[in-house]
Each structure stands twice: as C-alpha cells, then as structure tokens.
Amino acid sequence: MRIQHLIQVARLIAKDTSNQISPEEKERLESWKNESKQNLKLYDRIVNWDNFQERNREWESIDADHAWEQFSARIEKERRVLNVRQILIYAAAIMLPLLVGGTVFYYLTVRDGNSELTAESSIPVAAINPGTQNAVIILDNGKSIDLENAGIDQLVEKDGSVITNENGQLKYSESKKSGKEQLRNTLIVPRGGEYTLVLSDGSRVFLNSVSKLVYPVVFDEKTREVSLEGEAYFEIEKDASKPFIVNVEGVKIEVLGTSFNVKAYSEEASIFTTLVEGKVKLNTRGENNDCILLPDQQAVIEKSSHSVAVNEVDVQQFIGWKNGLYSFADQPIEDIMRTLARWYDFEYEFASDSLKAIHFEGGLNKYDNIYPVLDIMQGTGKLKYKIEGKKIIFM
C-alpha cells in the first residue's frame, strides 16, 4: 500500500506541474508536502524548472510506455530494497513526460521576459501577441463606434439611456424608455479582443473573441431577450417575472437567474451550453423539444441534426477563458489552434492532415506569450513549427 500511495503522490505532482490537478487533488498534495521537510524538499527537486528542462531533453528519446513497464517490473522485483525517495522520483520521472512532456505546459510567466526568436522562426516574438479589450458597438441608428480607439467614456441614447464605457466594460443605465420604441444595439468583438457588457437589468455578459451580441438598450416589461453569435459567459440577474432568453442559431436558452457559457461559432458543427449554477431550459425545435440543464452539465447540440447530448463536465475547462485561462483536455491540436487563433489573432496551417489529430492537454494564461507553448509542443517530438508573419505552420 505504501508503494501505491507514493505512485499516487507522483501522479499528483505530475498533474500539478501540468495544471491538470483538481482542487481536491491539490489539497491532498499540499497535505503530503506539509507532512515533513523532506517531502517539501523532494517536491521542489522534482518540479524544479532547470531540472525539468534537462530531463525533458532526455525524455524526448524515451519510449514512455516501455519505461513504465520497466519501472513497474522493478517495483515488483525490488519492492523491499527501494526507498521512499527512489520510488517517488522514479514514478514522477515517468509520469511527468506523459503528462507534461506531451502536453501544452502551463505558463504563468514567460521565462526571462525577453523577445527572443523561436528555433524555427525568423520573426520576433512580438509578431503574435495576446488579445486586448476591444470591441465595436453599432447603435440602433446604424452609427458604429470603435470602443478601443474612440476615446468615448459616455454615450446618451435617444431614449435618454446613459451608456458608460470604461476599462473594457460597457454599462447601461436602468432608465425606463417611457413607452418609446425599443432600441437595439449590437456589440461586436473582433479577433484578438474581449469585452464585458452590463445590460440595463444588471446582467453581465462576457464576450469572447469573434463574437456578436444583439440586445435591447432597455428590456420590455415581459421578457429579456438577446441574440448571440460566437461565445459568451452570462451572469443573469434574477427576475422571476421576466425570463432571460438567449437566441443562438435557432436554439432558445431560457433562464431566470443563473451563470452559464454558450459557445456557438459559425465554423463549428455544434453549439455548447455549459451551466455553472442555476438552471436553464433549451429548446431546439418546437415546444416539445425542451432540455433542462443542471449545474456542471453541458448540452451539445449538433447543428445539422438538432440532436442534443447532455454530459457531466468540469465546467472550469469551458469557462476558464473568462478568467484568463485556456484549458484543454486531450484535444486535437486543430481544435486547440482554432481557439487560440481567435484570441492571438493568427492564421495556421498543417503540412499534412495527420498532424491535425495529434492530441495535447494542459492550459495557459491567455495574457501570456504563445511561443513557449509552441516550443513545448515541438519539444514532444510529435511536430515542428515555423512562423511566417502571423501564420504558424505545423510540420
């Protein structure tokens, strides 16, 4: 049991290093680290970045599955002579290349913070940058305003509603329209952008890159209804008398007060609705095709067939972008690049279709540089990349 416990600790260390550890697992790991100074020292040695780089160069030529078989055999053969320190280092040494060497490594900071060239690139690091808070608002009268560059802090609509624009957030007042025709505005977030919108009822909408939201300046007395293209995270103010409805490509998502994420990009075959808290009802075609979602559930709607599948998910994987983190769980690199390209605003291509199916997992801080992540992918030996302008080519 002691050996199995150490292997579990090694797995926790590997997950922690590659940012794949759950809160419960993190707590167990911290508990083990705090058991003794020796445990803490051993942990620091295993995850030390310089040691990791050296080991990673060696691991590139190792068959990890074969290495694990050898390690397991040695455990059985030398169960009585291997000490705790040896077992943990051996186990972590095998698990780290499996979980880290073949993953997108989690970078909270770019080492040294310099703008060096990548191994395959003649383009400075600054060529592809993280996105910023920028968007365009189209008013009801058709006037278009670039919120990033216009230098406008406040707008007054013709119905008297006041809109403030500050620090990447567009906020509407709660003024009433006094019986006048309902005005509808459109907020468009381009590639390499994000923006937050506070609607007149106080509900907050976080718009991701390449997204558009059409919404009333002031909601009417019966419903609160908006239309979405792209991806947004919603935090809806509770109002039992006025349900909040999100229209997405023929799908209606109805809520009273809840937090949820909707991903519905035109180039993707499915619509994803992920519920964080509360309850939502989805209707794809007609009154008899309702689907109820509960917290930690995701509905995947196929656009072509309108079929709906409901799954239990780790919601943090799907809403992390709102909090500055992209997280990928065993996903094809083509899907990963499609997501990152919207935020970092680059093009990409694959020299062969077989490359598109290579899977990676892990996460990265969306406000950090993308280049270290590409280097880690390349370091697995599964592919190489080069950069031409703002295009990444995988070979």
N, C-alpha and C positions, 0 to 999 in steps of 0.2 A: 504493500500500500504506500510505503514511503516513496518508492521509486515512481509510482504512478502520480503521487502528489507532486513530485518535482517536475515531472513531464508536464503536468497541468500548469505549474508555475511558469515553465519555459514557454508554453503556449500563450499565457497571459502577457509575458514580456514581449513576445513577437507581435501579438495583437496591439499592444500599447505602442510599440515602435512604429507600426504601420497605420496607426489611427483607426483600428478596426475594433477597438475594445468598447464594450458596453459599460454603462455606469456601474452595474453590479459587479462586472469583472474587474473594473478599475478599483473598486472598493476592496475586493479580495486581494488584488495585487498590492495595494497600499498596506493592507494588513500584514501580508507576508514581509514586505520591506521593513516594516516597523518592528518586526519580531526581534531583530538583532542588528548590530552594526555590520556584521559580516554579510547579512543579506543585502543591506543597502549598498555596501561596497561592491558586492558581486553584481548587483543590478547595474550600477554605474559603469562597471567594466564592460558588461555585455552591450549596453546601448551607446557607449562612447562613440561619437561620430567618426573620429580618426580610425579607431579600431574597426568600425563598420566598413569604412571605405577600403581598408586593407583586406578585410575578409571578403568583401564583395568582389574584388578583383580575382580572388582565388575561386570564389563560388561560381563565377561565370563558366568555368570549365568543368564543373562538377555535375554529375547526374544525381539530383537531389533524392529521387526515389530510391536509387541504389544505395546512396549514403544512409538513408533512413533504415533500409533493411540491414545494412551493416551495423548501424548503431543499435537497432533492436536486438540483433543477434548477440552483440557484445553485452548488452544488459543482461540477457539470459545467461550467458556464459560466465560473466564476471560479476554477477549480482552482489557477491559478498566482498569483493575487493575494491569496487569503485566507490569513491567517497562522494558526499553530497555535492561538493564543488564541481567535481568532474562530470557527474551526471547532468547537472543543470547547464553547464557550459556546453556539453555535447548536444543536449536536447535543443537548447536555444540556437546553437550554431546551425542545426539542420532546419529548424522551423523559421528562423529569420530569413534565409534565402527563399523559402517557399512563400512566406507572407510579405516580405519586403523586397527582396531581390527581383521578384516577379510582379511587383505592384507599382502603382503610382505612389511614390513616397510622400508623406505629409510634410510640407514645408511651411513652418510658421514665419520663417525669415529666410532671406536669400543669403547664403554664406558670404561673408566679406562685403556684401552690398555693392560690388563693383559691376561694371558693364563690360565684362569680358566677352570674347567671341566663343560660340559653341564649336565643338570639334569639327563639325561638318559645314559650318556656316561662315560666310564672309560678311554677314550682316550684323550690325551691332545689336545688343540685347534690346535697345530702345525701339527697334523696329516693330515689335509686337508688345503692346502694353495692356495692363488690366483696364477694364472699362471705368467709366465715371458716372456721376449723377447728371444725366442729360435727357431731355425729352422735348417734344413739341406739342403744344396744345392748339387745337383747332376750335375756335369759338363757334357758337351757333350761327353767327352771321358770316362764317366762312373765313374769318381772319385767322392767320397762322402765326404763332409766336414761338420762337426758339427760347425755351426757358433757361438754357445754359448761358446764352450769349446776349440776350435782350436786355439784361440788367433791370428787369421789372420785378419789383417787390410786391406790388399790389395791383389788382385789377378790379374794376367795378362793372358788373354786368348790367344790361339794360333793365333788368327786373329789380335792380338795387342790391343784388347779392355781391358780397365782397369776397375776393379770392386773394389769398396771400401766398407768396412764393418765396421760400427761404430754406436754405440748406438741403436742397434736393427733395423738398416736400411742398406739394400744392394743397392748400387747405381752403375749403369752402365754409362760408358762414352759415348759420342756421336761420337766416332771414326767410320770411314767407314771400311767396310770389304774388300774393294779393289777387288771385283769380286770373292773372295774365297767362298767356300761352307758355307752356313748359319749354324751357330752353334745354338743349342737349349739347354738351361739349364732347370732344374726343381728345384723349391723351395718347400720344404715340411715343414709344420708347424705341430708339434705333439700335442697331448692332453696337455693342460696346457701351451700353447705357443701362441705367436703372432709375426708378423714380417712385416716390411714395405719394399717394393721393388720400386725403382725408375728405370724405364726402360730407354733404350737408347734414346727415344724421349722425355724424361722428364715426362711422365705419371707416376702417383703414384698409387701403389696397396697396400692396407692394408689387409693382410691375417689374417683371424681368425683361431682359434684352429682347428685342424683336417682338414687341407686344403692343396691343392697342386695346383701349377700353373706351366704350361709348357710354355716357351716363348723363342723367339729368342734373342741371345746376341745383335744383331743389326737387325732391321727390313729391309725388302727389299724395293724396290722403289715403289711397288704398294699397299701393304696392311700392316697393323699392326695386327697380329693375335696371340691370346694366347688361352690356354685351361685351364679350371678351374674345380676342384673338391672341394667341401666344400663351404666356404663363403669368400667373399672378397668385399671390397669397392674400387671403381675405381674413380680416378680423371684424366680424359683424356685430354692431350694437343690437342688443335685444330689443325687440318691439313686437309683441305677440299679435298686435292688430295689423301690422304691416310686414308681411313676409318679404325676405330679400331674395331676389331671383337673379341668377347669372345665366345668360343665354350663350351657349357655345356650340356652334355648328349644328343646330337642330336639337341640342340637348338642353334641358332646363334643369338647373340645380337650385333647389329651393331650401332656404334656411330661415330660422328665426333669430338665432344668436349663436355664433359658433366661429371656429377658426379652421380653415381648410385651404388646400392648394389645388389649383386647376392648371393642368398643362395640356395645351391644345394647339400645337404648332401645325401649320398647314402642310408641311412636308413630312409629317409623321403620320403613321397609319392609325394611331389610337389616341383617345382622349383619356387623360389620367386625372381622377379626382381623389385626393388624399385627405382624410379627415383627421384633424388633430384633437379637437374637442367639440362637444355638442352633438348634433345630429343633422344630417342633410338628406333630402329626397331628390333622386334623379329621375327624370322622365325623358326617354329617348324618342318614343313614338306613341302618342295617344295616352289616354288616362289609365289604361290597364297595364302599362309597362313601367311601373314605378319600381325604384330600387332604393332601399333605405341603407345608409351607411352609419356605422358606429365608430367611435374613436379607434385609431390605429388600424383602420381598414382603408383599402384603396379600391376604387372601381375603375376597371379598364374597359373602355367602350371602343370596339372596333368600328371605325367609320364606315367601312364597306358593308358590313352585315348588321350593324347596330346591336350586335351581341354584347352582353355585359358579363364580366367576370369580377367577383369581389374577393379580395385577398387580404390576409393579415400581413401587415408590413411594419418595418421600422420607419416611422414617419420622418425621423431626422434625416434619413437618406434623401428624402424628396423635398424637404423644406429647408435644408441647410443653406441653400443659396441665399435665402432671405437674411441669414445671419452671417454671411460672408464665407461660407464653406461649401465647396462642391465635394460630394461624396459618391463614390462609385463602387458597387458591389458586384464583382465578377462580370463586368460588362465588356462587350466588344469595343475595340478601340475606335471603330467607326462611330458608335453611339457617343463615346466619350468626346471625340473631336467635334461632333455636331453640337454638343452642349458648350464646350469651351470656345468654339469659334464664334458663337453669338456674343459672348462676353468679351473675349480678347480681340474680336474683330479681325479674323484672319481667314484665309482660304486654305484648303488642304486637299491632297490627293494621294492615292495609293498606287505604287508601281504595279501591284498585282492584286487581284480580288482576294487572294488567300490572306493577305495582311489584314484585311478588314475584320476578320473573325478572331484575331488574337485578343484574348481577354486579359484585362488588368483590373485591379481593385485597390481602393485606398481613397485618399482625399487630399485636397489642397486648399489653402486660403486663397480665395478668389482675388484678393487685392495684392497678392504677391506675383512675382515674375513667373512666367510659364516655363522658362528654359530649364531650370533644374528638374522639373517633372519630365520633360522630354529626354533629358540626359539619363534619368533613371530608367525610363522605358528602353532606351538604347542600350543601357548597361545590362539588361537582361539577356542580350544576345539574340533576341527574337526579331529585331528590326533595327534599321538605321534611319536617320532622318537628315534632311538638309533643308535650308531655308533660302528661298528666293523672294526678296522683298517681303511681302506679307503672306506668302504662301509657304506651308510646311509640306514637304514631300516625304512620304514614308517609303522605304525600300527594303 
